[in-house]
Amino acid sequence: MSNTDFPSLCPCGSQLSFAKCCQIYHEGKKPAPTAEALLRSRYSAFVTGAVDYILDTHHPETRDQIKREEILDWSKNSEWLNLTMHTIERGTTKDEDGIIDFTARYGQGGREVDHREKSEFRKKDGAWYFYDVYKNKPIRHETPLLGRNDPCSCGSGKKFKKCCAA
């Protein structure tokens, strides 16, 4: 299905017409101003088969991780049902990165699938890109952790296990 064949409401769920919403980004008339707008436009690209847009909006540092054929197959062989945003962290026009937790619901092979993902978005040269599925970063402690038998850090004079750890 080409972008011009798509019904009037945008598939991203914005309640705007496709022509005034994601189609503007697909056609390169302007870049998505926020990470959320980019995610919504990428979802619409899956719905409409705009595979080149999906590839072009994948961050150059991680673009080698995706395959055009797989995206085309997923786009064409799925019935895209809806997009739900759960949480959005950063990703505004003033930010350089953002994280969005969302669900893309689609039908495939006679069953419905809830594809829930937490995605990381980054700006490069002022434009938003999908970077990767978000991976929690390991926690780094600035000071060594207390052992059970170490003196408690609160200054009580007791062992940690008998004081604050209890």
RAWOWO-V737441 format. One record per pair of residues at least 12 apart in sequence whose ideal C-beta (glycine too) atoms are under 6 Angstrom apart, sorted by the first residue. I is the first residue (numbers start at 1). GAP is how many residues later the second one is. Records with the same first field share a line. If there is no record, write none. Layout:
I = GAP ; GAP
This chain:
1 = 47 ; 48
3 = 20 ; 23 ; 45
6 = 12 ; 42
10 = 12
11 = 33 ; 36
12 = 28 ; 31 ; 32 ; 71
13 = 70
22 = 19 ; 22
25 = 16
26 = 24 ; 27
31 = 96
32 = 96
33 = 60
34 = 57 ; 58
35 = 56 ; 63 ; 86 ; 93
36 = 52 ; 55
38 = 90
39 = 61
42 = 12 ; 15
43 = 40 ; 61
46 = 29
47 = 33
49 = 26
51 = 20 ; 21
54 = 17
57 = 72 ; 73
58 = 72
59 = 63 ; 70 ; 72
62 = 69 ; 70
78 = 28 ; 30
79 = 28
80 = 26
81 = 24 ; 25
82 = 23
83 = 21
84 = 19
85 = 17
86 = 15
87 = 14
88 = 12
91 = 30
96 = 27
97 = 25
98 = 23
99 = 21 ; 35
100 = 19
101 = 17
103 = 13
117 = 16
118 = 16
119 = 14
120 = 12 ; 14
146 = 14
148 = 13
152 = 12
